[in-house]
Each structure stands twice: as structure tokens, then as C-alpha cells.
Amino acid sequence: RFLVGEIDEQTMNEQIKPALHRIEPDVAAAWRMYNLGVRLQAEGKMDEAASIFEKTIEQHPSLAEAHCALGFLRFAAADPNRAAELFQAALKHNPSLPQAQLGRAMILARTGNEREAEQILLALVGHTSIAARARYELGRIYAARGESQKALTFFQDALALVFPEPGSRPRDGTPAH
């Protein structure tokens, strides 16, 4: 492409020699610790996972994923105030992190701010990693409002994502898996 004039020499050099990204040792250590917490959580060791996430946040406060993971654990332990603080901290460090937005929406829905939660959740239904939970939370909101058909639709869509049948799709047309 350089020889025929489609790109300049600088572009050619960038394509031939891609930039090497250096990972800082403290960032790598924080991710390792976070991943250990995720593994402990998957094994059902919630207290140990929470401790690891807390240490991760102490050592690397800008790791939004650790704030989210601890936030969901605090939410599950019926500590919504601490969970809300953790989701806000995650959003401070990474405003576009879908998990942090989901956590914030869950807190809003349970504290009387269903309309704001609904808007956030509707924006999240296309994020594959959290689509089922976003749909479930929307179903809860609609059920609380007495919109049973709408609630049923979102609950069914959430189930279709978690337990897909061959060729099944949620009603909004996004792939089920």
C-alpha cells in the first residue's frame, strides 16, 4: 500500500511495528489479586473474596472492577449503602463500565428511583455480560408497577439468555448468547 501511495511512510511503519504496551507491575498485581477474588467468589467463598477485593481496592483504588465486585457482594449481604458507595467509586474511575451502571441501577430501583433505574437498565440490555440481569431487574420494576405482561416478557427474556434454546432470541432482537 505504501508503494502504490495509499499510505504514507509513518502509517506503514506503525503497521509494520505495532506499539508495545507496557503493563505496570502494580497494575498487573492488582488484576491478579482481583482475579483471585473472582475465583474465590466462584467457589462460594464470599468472605474471602470480599477481603481480597478490599485489599485490591486499597492497593489500586482506580480498578473499577474491584469496586463493582465488592459492591455486588455488599448488595447481596443486604448492605445497600456500602454497595452504592462502591458502585459510585467504580463509576468515578470508569463511567462507562456496564457492571457499575447495573449496580447503580439496582440500588436506584430499590430506593424508590425506578424511573432512573429503568432508563439505565434499558441502555444496558444489549451488553452481553449483563444482559440477563438487566432484563431481570427491568422485570422487577415492571412487576412492582403492576405491568405484569411487560414484567413477564423481561423475565422470560432473562431466562432465555441464561438457558438458551437453539435459535431462541430475546424479543428485542439481540442474540440470546
Beta strands, then each sheet from edge to edge (+ up, - down):
end
